[in-house]
Amino acid sequence: MAKETTKITTEPRERTGTRYADRLRKSGRLPAVVYGQETAPSHVSVDERELLDHLHMGVRVLELQGTDGSDTCLVKDLQFGYLGDNVIHVDFARVNLSQIVTVNVPINTHGAPKLASEPGAMLETIRNEIEVECKVSDIPTEIVVDLTDMGEALTVGDLPLPDGVKAMLEDDKHIVHITFVKEEEAEGEEAEVDADGSEPEVITEKKEEAAPEGDGGEEG
């Protein structure tokens, strides 16, 4: 599916290093590296809020416009701070729109499965994203799935992937599934009752066995 590539402006980084990168981030810009296609890596910075807004909307391919021209790039890696809650560095890989790449795409589910209304049923999410292979121009922003008519499990093979997009996992791998909690708990409770019920029987048997031993002592 043909779509327009999102554009974002970059500025060259004349220096690298931790202290300079910290100053960039305090000014609202993220340090980044652009590499690939047998071209020397380029150290740049991008507007933090602008980039994060695009990423939150599912954009993975950007046209980086700098002083030396523009490059179509894939967001290859995001580095986070030590708390894991803020992006501190971005790696961009130069690509062309017809190039085949492997990327992770988020899965957005909606609707309530009919089985989920049964007693003890619990809907469990196994994967909230999936690795796919496709052309750069065909990378979906997300995969949307309606769970209303789902059985006990939604698998990779059930996903409505766009044309030209191939999942890298086996078709039988679960995305979400339903488990029944009360049945498992009932079995556990029954096992505990059996164990408790067996204790008085063992004690009684021991007491009954003790009587003949005492009688034998009196006869001796």
Backbone hydrogen bonds, N-H to C=O, Kabsch-Sander energy under -0.5 kcal/mol:
donor,donor_aa,acceptor,acceptor_aa,energy
6,T,61,V,-0.7
8,I,63,E,-2.3
10,T,65,Q,-2.4
11,E,45,S,-2.0
13,R,43,H,-2.7
14,E,12,P,-0.7
21,A,17,G,-2.3
22,D,18,T,-2.4
23,R,19,R,-1.7
24,L,20,Y,-2.0
25,R,21,A,-2.3
26,K,22,D,-2.1
27,S,23,R,-1.2
27,S,24,L,-0.5
28,G,25,R,-1.5
29,R,24,L,-2.4
30,L,46,V,-3.0
32,A,44,V,-2.9
33,V,90,V,-1.9
34,V,42,S,-2.7
35,Y,92,F,-2.2
36,G,39,T,-0.7
39,T,36,G,-1.0
42,S,34,V,-3.0
44,V,32,A,-2.2
44,V,42,S,-0.6
45,S,11,E,-2.0
46,V,30,L,-2.0
47,D,9,T,-0.6
48,E,28,G,-2.5
51,L,47,D,-2.3
52,L,48,E,-2.6
53,D,49,R,-2.2
54,H,50,E,-1.7
55,L,51,L,-2.4
56,H,52,L,-2.5
57,M,53,D,-1.0
58,G,55,L,-1.7
59,V,54,H,-2.3
62,L,73,C,-2.8
63,E,6,T,-3.4
64,L,62,L,-0.8
64,L,71,D,-2.9
65,Q,8,I,-2.7
65,Q,63,E,-0.6
66,G,64,L,-0.7
66,G,69,G,-3.2
69,G,66,G,-1.3
71,D,64,L,-2.0
73,C,62,L,-3.4
73,C,71,D,-0.6
74,L,93,A,-2.7
75,V,60,R,-2.8
76,K,74,L,-1.0
76,K,91,D,-2.2
77,D,91,D,-1.5
79,Q,89,H,-2.8
81,G,86,N,-2.3
84,G,81,G,-1.7
88,I,79,Q,-3.5
89,H,79,Q,-1.3
90,V,31,P,-1.5
91,D,77,D,-2.7
92,F,33,V,-3.2
92,F,90,V,-0.5
93,A,74,L,-2.5
94,R,35,Y,-3.3
95,V,72,T,-2.8
99,Q,96,N,-1.9
101,V,134,C,-2.9
103,V,132,V,-2.2
105,V,130,I,-2.8
107,I,128,N,-2.6
108,N,106,P,-0.5
108,N,143,I,-2.9
109,T,107,I,-0.6
110,H,145,V,-2.1
114,K,148,T,-1.2
116,A,113,P,-0.7
117,S,114,K,-1.5
118,E,115,L,-1.8
121,A,118,E,-2.1
122,M,179,T,-2.7
124,E,177,H,-3.1
126,I,124,E,-0.6
126,I,175,I,-2.8
127,R,175,I,-1.9
130,I,105,V,-2.4
132,V,103,V,-3.1
133,E,166,K,-2.8
134,C,101,V,-2.1
136,V,99,Q,-1.9
137,S,97,L,-2.3
138,D,135,K,-1.4
139,I,136,V,-1.2
143,I,106,P,-2.2
144,V,142,E,-0.5
145,V,108,N,-2.4
147,L,110,H,-3.0
147,L,145,V,-0.6
150,M,147,L,-1.8
151,G,153,A,-0.5
154,L,176,V,-3.0
155,T,153,A,-0.5
156,V,173,K,-2.2
157,G,171,D,-2.5
158,D,155,T,-1.4
159,L,156,V,-1.4
161,L,159,L,-1.8
165,V,162,P,-1.9
166,K,133,E,-2.4
166,K,164,G,-0.5
168,M,131,E,-2.6
173,K,170,E,-1.5
175,I,154,L,-3.6
175,I,176,V,-0.6
176,V,154,L,-1.2
177,H,124,E,-2.2
178,I,152,E,-2.9
179,T,122,M,-2.6
181,V,120,G,-3.1
181,V,179,T,-0.7
184,E,180,F,-0.9
185,E,181,V,-2.1
186,A,182,K,-2.6
187,E,183,E,-1.8
188,G,184,E,-1.8
189,E,185,E,-2.4
190,E,186,A,-2.2
191,A,187,E,-1.9
192,E,188,G,-1.7
193,V,189,E,-2.0
194,D,190,E,-2.1
195,A,191,A,-1.9
196,D,192,E,-2.3
197,G,193,V,-2.6
198,S,194,D,-1.2
199,E,195,A,-0.7
199,E,196,D,-0.7
201,E,197,G,-0.6
202,V,198,S,-1.6
203,I,199,E,-1.8
204,T,200,P,-2.2
205,E,201,E,-2.1
206,K,202,V,-1.7
207,K,203,I,-1.7
208,E,204,T,-2.3
209,E,205,E,-2.0
210,A,206,K,-1.1
211,A,207,K,-0.8
211,A,208,E,-0.5
213,E,209,E,-0.8
214,G,210,A,-1.4
215,D,211,A,-2.0
216,G,212,P,-2.4
217,G,213,E,-1.3
218,E,214,G,-1.4
219,E,215,D,-1.8
220,G,216,G,-1.6
